[in-house]
């Protein structure tokens, strides 16, 4: 009887390490980061450069990249799970894909084919009729503390990144970011980014906006003149960049 109990005890010890490994393996898979790469081309398989790619996941700031001269793109450091990939380029019909990021899906490049569209008639956008821009135009008329850029001026400048517009703003400094696009400081302080009245937690302006999507941008170097609803109590006195997107 004693020998039988000893064998049972030893057997339970032998199986314990195997069972303990399962949660560690699951955690390792969940924390693994992947790279999502691919190619953007037209119907004739000609690479499309400077296509705007937006990778979005609920609860996270969207990530933005542009395709290179060879049409290729890469998003790095993506956690596993479902994401939405949107691709657009002037003169082509935009496409959106839902992708489940895992070892299998990222092992092969993503192939994105854009179809050309007719461009004989330009899109007409009456920004003054966009209700969410009423505050923007009101403040531009009466608030001298802010710096304002409307959609027409942004299109005229045709920046590659939204942060490039800020090079003309006194007190703004632009530097290379370790993530997407540039890092922006206003008077040496990281501003809070707002998009259509919603706070983009910890985001840089280039991570949440493409120049072609913006109908208006407000820049406040500090809390001076900054509307109360945009004063971030977690980032006191650091100013803000407020973005208003076009209605599509």
Phi and psi in degrees as a GROMACS rama.xvg file:
@    title "Ramachandran Plot"
@    xaxis  label "Phi"
@    yaxis  label "Psi"
@TYPE xy
-61.2379  -41.8265  UNK-2
-64.2716  -37.8377  UNK-3
-65.4981  -42.2904  UNK-4
-64.6994  -38.1525  UNK-5
-62.0363  -42.3333  UNK-6
-63.8499  -41.8022  UNK-7
-62.6114  -42.347  UNK-8
-63.8534  -45.1322  UNK-9
-64.6778  -35.7204  UNK-10
-65.0876  -39.0753  UNK-11
-67.3936  -36.1305  UNK-12
-65.9052  -37.1828  UNK-13
-66.5585  -33.4186  UNK-14
-84.3121  -16.0931  UNK-15
-62.3176  -47.902  UNK-16
-60.0608  -36.6813  UNK-17
-63.925  -42.3343  UNK-18
-67.2419  -36.7143  UNK-19
-69.4951  -20.8023  UNK-20
-75.1646  -24.1757  UNK-21
-60.6792  -51.2728  UNK-22
-63.7741  -31.6731  UNK-23
-66.584  -40.0087  UNK-24
-64.3018  -43.4966  UNK-25
-62.4544  -42.9568  UNK-26
-64.0465  -37.9736  UNK-27
-64.0395  -39.3285  UNK-28
-67.7981  -38.8515  UNK-29
-69.5153  -32.0911  UNK-30
-89.742  -4.71454  UNK-31
-65.9771  141.867  UNK-32
-110.173  143.033  UNK-33
-124.055  163.233  UNK-34
-112.459  132.541  UNK-35
-111.712  112.118  UNK-36
-119.85  163.132  UNK-37
-177.303  -170.868  UNK-38
-134.766  133.876  UNK-39
-107.013  128.287  UNK-40
-146.534  170.294  UNK-41
-96.3978  -170.661  UNK-42
-62.9923  -25.7394  UNK-43
-92.9966  14.2084  UNK-44
65.5127  21.4796  UNK-45
-84.1625  126.151  UNK-46
-57.4258  143.373  UNK-47
-110.921  117.276  UNK-48
-89.8685  159.207  UNK-49
59.328  23.2832  UNK-50
-69.987  142.183  UNK-51
-91.8652  121.113  UNK-52
-115.192  130.849  UNK-53
-124.482  121.296  UNK-54
-107.59  118.635  UNK-55
-125.091  146.306  UNK-56
-143.782  137.6  UNK-57
-56.9647  130.763  UNK-58
86.7769  -0.0799235  UNK-59
-127.692  153.957  UNK-60
-68.2621  137.987  UNK-61
-66.7444  148.323  UNK-62
-110.074  137.735  UNK-63
-123.77  136.772  UNK-64
-142.366  167.604  UNK-65
-122.336  146.331  UNK-66
-70.0599  147.302  UNK-67
-79.9688  -176.517  UNK-68
-57.6996  -26.6866  UNK-69
-93.0491  8.43723  UNK-70
81.1667  1.61909  UNK-71
-92.0149  154.476  UNK-72
-146.381  161.643  UNK-73
-149.607  133.323  UNK-74
-110.636  125.724  UNK-75
-109.547  158.367  UNK-76
65.9048  42.2106  UNK-77
-97.2262  127.844  UNK-78
-73.8282  154.377  UNK-79
-65.0275  154.431  UNK-80
130.146  -176.844  UNK-81
-82.3559  135.342  UNK-82
-136.012  161.873  UNK-83
-115.938  124.283  UNK-84
-108.043  119.398  UNK-85
-112.931  136.477  UNK-86
-130.124  131.533  UNK-87
-147.094  151.882  UNK-88
-157.64  137.132  UNK-89
-57.2083  131.258  UNK-90
95.295  -3.49667  UNK-91
-129.049  154.269  UNK-92
-78.0558  126.096  UNK-93
-66.7203  150.145  UNK-94
-130.484  152.219  UNK-95
-133.778  135.651  UNK-96
-130.648  144.433  UNK-97
-99.0875  125.51  UNK-98
-126.052  135.038  UNK-99
-96.0794  110.747  UNK-100
-79.4603  120.959  UNK-101
-160.223  -178.441  UNK-102
-61.1618  -36.4877  UNK-103
-71.4873  -45.3204  UNK-104
-71.3231  -26.2065  UNK-105
-94.4707  0.817875  UNK-106
-76.0212  -21.6362  UNK-107
-121.363  146.878  UNK-108
-63.4758  148.199  UNK-109
-83.4698  125.784  UNK-110
-99.1736  118.165  UNK-111
-118.707  116.932  UNK-112
-107.684  123.419  UNK-113
-104.474  137.721  UNK-114
-99.4268  132.068  UNK-115
-67.7476  149.414  UNK-116
-125.872  157.897  UNK-117
-67.2863  139.797  UNK-118
-125.653  24.9151  UNK-119
-65.7834  -34.9858  UNK-120
-114.221  122.877  UNK-121
-74.6901  149.582  UNK-122
-65.5673  140.382  UNK-123
-106.094  122.71  UNK-124
-124.086  115.763  UNK-125
-98.5335  92.326  UNK-126
-67.2375  -29.7513  UNK-127
-64.587  -18.7112  UNK-128
-91.7287  -2.56718  UNK-129
-79.3653  112.344  UNK-130
-60.3731  -33.9783  UNK-131
-72.0073  -10.5007  UNK-132
-93.625  -3.14686  UNK-133
-57.7189  -44.2698  UNK-134
-64.5016  -38.0157  UNK-135
-58.5627  -51.1061  UNK-136
-68.4884  -33.4009  UNK-137
-64.8836  -46.2889  UNK-138
-68.3135  -35.4138  UNK-139
-63.0217  -29.7001  UNK-140
-79.8985  -28.4658  UNK-141
-124.348  -16.5368  UNK-142
-106.749  107.003  UNK-143
-85.5474  -2.18669  UNK-144
-79.7938  -22.788  UNK-145
-95.6284  160.956  UNK-146
-111.738  131.262  UNK-147
-124.263  138.038  UNK-148
-131.44  119.722  UNK-149
-92.0118  173.517  UNK-150
-59.2815  -37.1359  UNK-151
-64.6514  -41.6273  UNK-152
-68.2482  -39.0123  UNK-153
-62.878  -44.1219  UNK-154
-64.2451  -38.1297  UNK-155
-63.8232  -40.6066  UNK-156
-74.094  -27.9274  UNK-157
51.0316  57.4026  UNK-158
-74.5876  152.677  UNK-159
-74.5008  -35.7675  UNK-160
-130.457  151.811  UNK-161
-61.6321  -34.8429  UNK-162
-61.4185  -24.9966  UNK-163
-65.6962  -26.0122  UNK-164
-61.9316  -32.6231  UNK-165
-75.2673  -7.24315  UNK-166
-63.3349  -21.0932  UNK-167
-92.3073  0.39291  UNK-168
-93.7346  116.891  UNK-169
-60.2976  134.015  UNK-170
94.9287  -10.7449  UNK-171
-95.3197  136.954  UNK-172
-124.309  137.743  UNK-173
-117.372  129.781  UNK-174
-140.925  164.919  UNK-175
-64.8015  137.614  UNK-176
-97.3255  153.922  UNK-177
-82.8731  -3.30195  UNK-178
-116.276  -108.211  UNK-179
-109.459  133.966  UNK-180
67.6269  -137.457  UNK-181
-113.303  161.032  UNK-182
-98.696  133.106  UNK-183
-116.121  131.374  UNK-184
-123.643  140.739  UNK-185
-113.371  112.121  UNK-186
54.6882  39.9988  UNK-187
77.6583  8.97507  UNK-188
-123.815  140.246  UNK-189
-76.761  116.931  UNK-190
-75.3624  157.525  UNK-191
-82.7489  135.988  UNK-192
-99.7052  132.004  UNK-193
-122.941  136.613  UNK-194
-125.596  113.98  UNK-195
52.1357  40.2704  UNK-196
85.0093  -1.78236  UNK-197
-107.079  134.775  UNK-198
-73.6625  130.035  UNK-199
-97.141  95.7426  UNK-200
-60.2806  120.171  UNK-201
66.4817  10.9151  UNK-202
-88.501  156.41  UNK-203
-96.9336  156.496  UNK-204
-61.4119  -34.8402  UNK-205
-73.1679  -15.4196  UNK-206
-83.586  -17.4697  UNK-207
-117.645  -4.80396  UNK-208
-146.642  136.322  UNK-209
-98.8489  141.194  UNK-210
-54.1261  -36.2175  UNK-211
-71.667  -12.8362  UNK-212
-93.7515  -9.5318  UNK-213
-97.1693  127.908  UNK-214
-97.8114  -19.1362  UNK-215
-166.192  145.783  UNK-216
-138.132  132.195  UNK-217
-114.992  138.363  UNK-218
-127.189  124.429  UNK-219
-122.989  121.733  UNK-220
-71.6935  -23.1272  UNK-221
-152.616  -165.069  UNK-222
-78.2736  -6.75715  UNK-223
-64.4104  116.25  UNK-224
79.9079  -5.04167  UNK-225
-74.1685  124.926  UNK-226
-55.0016  141.108  UNK-227
-53.9189  -35.8401  UNK-228
-68.3606  -12.4999  UNK-229
-110.272  10.243  UNK-230
-86.019  108.437  UNK-231
-82.7691  110.902  UNK-232
-66.9216  -19.6646  UNK-233
-85.2522  -8.2911  UNK-234
-139.247  60.3338  UNK-235
-64.326  132.869  UNK-236
77.0766  2.29581  UNK-237
-91.8861  4.03205  UNK-238
77.7693  -175.176  UNK-239
-158.051  155.399  UNK-240
-119.135  119.492  UNK-241
-111.02  122.935  UNK-242
-111.658  139.646  UNK-243
-124.801  123.603  UNK-244
-91.8465  159.427  UNK-245
-72.6654  148.585  UNK-246
-82.0495  131.884  UNK-247
